[in-house]
Amino acid sequence: MKRRQNSFITAKRKVFRIRLIALLLLVVWNSLLANRLRTVRQITTKKVLDKQILSELQYFPLAFQNEHRETTWKAKVVICNYEDSWQSARTFGGARKHEGTDLMTIRNERGIYPIVSMTDGTLEQMGWLKLGGWRIGIRSASGTYYYYAHLESYAPDLEDGMAVHAGQLLGFAGDSGYGTEGTTGQFAVHLHVGIYIHHNTDKEEAINPYPYLKQLEQHRIYADYP
């Protein structure tokens, strides 16, 4: 009788272990499946987002010199250098991360390089910002916000709320910002480009402009430099 009881208890323990293992495997499987679905959704969202933004972007944001328009080697003309500095550490105003791409002009001179709108849209928030200096934003039809910062000056006749077309002059690259209104000289002349979207939230979310700028390099506007 005692042997039967021991055998019965042993069998119950085996069944319990099997069920426990099965439950753990089910939990692991569900977790893997959820992660897989999350990854697929993220990839799908990224593809949709890329398609949307690329359909709006038309021109590289710094205009090239007219004198290079007809040269056979114009594809090799360089007016700025930039790298993927997305989320790099920044310290002014407290610890933070870089939310854009800096186009560092070849000549470190304010007011030389024309800045043009990359997209059609509506002009928003033109004016001084402590971090961005003289800045300007363009809101596209999709709601995406294209941000241009550290300007030296604005193009004439611009005002908040007006319609802007791709390629339109917005101003000139400078080194404004990192201080009270009018502060310059805290860094080299460059254009900071930012892109902000609404992604499953009411709060705007910054995305990396670098890959989009790389695709715009040969989509150029030409202009006379001062």
PAKE-861820 format. One line per field, with one value per residue (C-alpha): residue in one letter; residue number from 0; x, y, z. Coordinates in steps of 0.05 Angstrom, whole numbers, always signed. Layout:
<pts>
voti A:...;
kollo NUM:...;
u X:...;
v Y:...;
w Z:...;
</pts>
This chain:
<pts>
voti M:K:R:R:Q:N:S:F:I:T:A:K:R:K:V:F:R:I:R:L:I:A:L:L:L:L:V:V:W:N:S:L:L:A:N:R:L:R:T:V:R:Q:I:T:T:K:K:V:L:D:K:Q:I:L:S:E:L:Q:Y:F:P:L:A:F:Q:N:E:H:R:E:T:T:W:K:A:K:V:V:I:C:N:Y:E:D:S:W:Q:S:A:R:T:F:G:G:A:R:K:H:E:G:T:D:L:M:T:I:R:N:E:R:G:I:Y:P:I:V:S:M:T:D:G:T:L:E:Q:M:G:W:L:K:L:G:G:W:R:I:G:I:R:S:A:S:G:T:Y:Y:Y:Y:A:H:L:E:S:Y:A:P:D:L:E:D:G:M:A:V:H:A:G:Q:L:L:G:F:A:G:D:S:G:Y:G:T:E:G:T:T:G:Q:F:A:V:H:L:H:V:G:I:Y:I:H:H:N:T:D:K:E:E:A:I:N:P:Y:P:Y:L:K:Q:L:E:Q:H:R:I:Y:A:D:Y:P;
kollo 0:1:2:3:4:5:6:7:8:9:10:11:12:13:14:15:16:17:18:19:20:21:22:23:24:25:26:27:28:29:30:31:32:33:34:35:36:37:38:39:40:41:42:43:44:45:46:47:48:49:50:51:52:53:54:55:56:57:58:59:60:61:62:63:64:65:66:67:68:69:70:71:72:73:74:75:76:77:78:79:80:81:82:83:84:85:86:87:88:89:90:91:92:93:94:95:96:97:98:99:100:101:102:103:104:105:106:107:108:109:110:111:112:113:114:115:116:117:118:119:120:121:122:123:124:125:126:127:128:129:130:131:132:133:134:135:136:137:138:139:140:141:142:143:144:145:146:147:148:149:150:151:152:153:154:155:156:157:158:159:160:161:162:163:164:165:166:167:168:169:170:171:172:173:174:175:176:177:178:179:180:181:182:183:184:185:186:187:188:189:190:191:192:193:194:195:196:197:198:199:200:201:202:203:204:205:206:207:208:209:210:211:212:213:214:215:216:217:218:219:220:221:222:223:224:225;
u +0:+56:+92:+28:+22:+95:+86:+23:+59:+118:+71:+36:+103:+123:+57:+66:+137:+114:+58:+105:+155:+99:+75:+145:+155:+88:+109:+175:+141:+90:+146:+186:+124:+107:+178:+175:+109:+136:+197:+153:+109:+171:+199:+132:+124:+195:+181:+116:+151:+209:+161:+121:+182:+218:+154:+158:+232:+253:+318:+382:+375:+438:+440:+501:+536:+509:+580:+580:+515:+545:+611:+622:+649:+592:+573:+639:+628:+627:+596:+590:+611:+565:+563:+512:+514:+445:+438:+509:+520:+507:+519:+495:+432:+443:+458:+419:+426:+432:+365:+389:+445:+495:+515:+583:+597:+665:+675:+666:+631:+562:+512:+545:+507:+434:+385:+326:+264:+269:+194:+129:+92:+71:+121:+120:+159:+206:+247:+298:+308:+362:+390:+374:+388:+351:+309:+252:+204:+164:+103:+87:+18:+30:+44:+118:+159:+224:+269:+326:+370:+429:+412:+450:+390:+322:+300:+256:+180:+176:+124:+91:+32:+52:+57:+127:+147:+205:+268:+246:+299:+292:+355:+430:+472:+504:+527:+470:+447:+469:+451:+406:+377:+431:+486:+536:+605:+593:+608:+627:+579:+531:+459:+425:+370:+317:+256:+198:+138:+76:+84:+29:+29:+10:+82:+128:+185:+252:+278:+347:+352:+420:+397:+346:+398:+445:+390:+380:+453:+443:+376:+404:+383:+433:+439:+486:+528:+537;
v +0:+47:+33:+50:+115:+132:+115:+157:+216:+208:+206:+269:+304:+284:+310:+375:+383:+369:+420:+471:+461:+467:+531:+560:+542:+574:+638:+640:+626:+681:+729:+712:+719:+786:+811:+786:+821:+884:+882:+871:+930:+973:+954:+967:+1034:+1053:+1036:+1076:+1134:+1133:+1132:+1191:+1234:+1218:+1237:+1306:+1321:+1354:+1393:+1392:+1448:+1486:+1518:+1508:+1565:+1582:+1580:+1505:+1492:+1476:+1444:+1372:+1356:+1389:+1322:+1328:+1399:+1402:+1461:+1427:+1367:+1327:+1261:+1218:+1252:+1227:+1222:+1245:+1277:+1352:+1392:+1464:+1474:+1408:+1337:+1319:+1284:+1312:+1311:+1327:+1333:+1391:+1413:+1446:+1496:+1494:+1568:+1587:+1652:+1676:+1697:+1663:+1598:+1603:+1558:+1532:+1494:+1420:+1414:+1449:+1469:+1523:+1567:+1560:+1587:+1636:+1672:+1664:+1600:+1594:+1529:+1539:+1613:+1644:+1585:+1570:+1511:+1485:+1441:+1395:+1371:+1305:+1343:+1329:+1387:+1406:+1448:+1494:+1526:+1573:+1620:+1685:+1720:+1707:+1717:+1780:+1778:+1713:+1708:+1654:+1620:+1634:+1579:+1559:+1519:+1470:+1506:+1573:+1615:+1615:+1651:+1642:+1596:+1625:+1610:+1639:+1607:+1579:+1642:+1703:+1733:+1754:+1708:+1685:+1653:+1595:+1545:+1542:+1565:+1509:+1491:+1445:+1404:+1368:+1326:+1315:+1270:+1250:+1175:+1142:+1201:+1274:+1292:+1305:+1255:+1270:+1223:+1220:+1266:+1239:+1183:+1230:+1284:+1234:+1218:+1293:+1308:+1309:+1345:+1415:+1487:+1535:+1608:+1668:+1673:+1741;
w +0:+18:-47:-86:-48:-62:-136:-138:-106:-154:-213:-190:-182:-252:-280:-241:-268:-339:-332:-301:-357:-409:-376:-375:-448:-465:-428:-465:-532:-521:-502:-564:-607:-576:-588:-660:-672:-640:-686:-747:-728:-717:-785:-818:-783:-803:-876:-876:-842:-891:-950:-921:-906:-971:-1009:-976:-980:-1045:-1035:-994:-943:-962:-1031:-1075:-1113:-1181:-1210:-1198:-1235:-1302:-1281:-1302:-1232:-1194:-1161:-1123:-1099:-1023:-986:-918:-878:-833:-797:-761:-692:-672:-596:-584:-516:-509:-445:-455:-414:-378:-400:-463:-529:-599:-636:-706:-756:-760:-830:-817:-873:-907:-895:-823:-841:-821:-873:-933:-942:-963:-927:-967:-945:-958:-965:-978:-914:-866:-830:-754:-694:-728:-676:-620:-581:-527:-555:-628:-635:-694:-717:-763:-770:-828:-815:-874:-896:-858:-793:-794:-767:-802:-758:-780:-726:-713:-771:-781:-811:-844:-915:-923:-918:-878:-823:-781:-814:-886:-938:-958:-1019:-1026:-1047:-1019:-985:-910:-889:-881:-839:-777:-706:-664:-600:-533:-496:-492:-555:-604:-576:-629:-631:-583:-639:-712:-767:-786:-799:-749:-782:-740:-759:-711:-718:-679:-666:-625:-578:-575:-559:-618:-625:-657:-711:-743:-804:-826:-874:-906:-917:-950:-1000:-1014:-1030:-1105:-1102:-1102:-1106:-1135:-1113:-1115:-1052:-1019;
</pts>
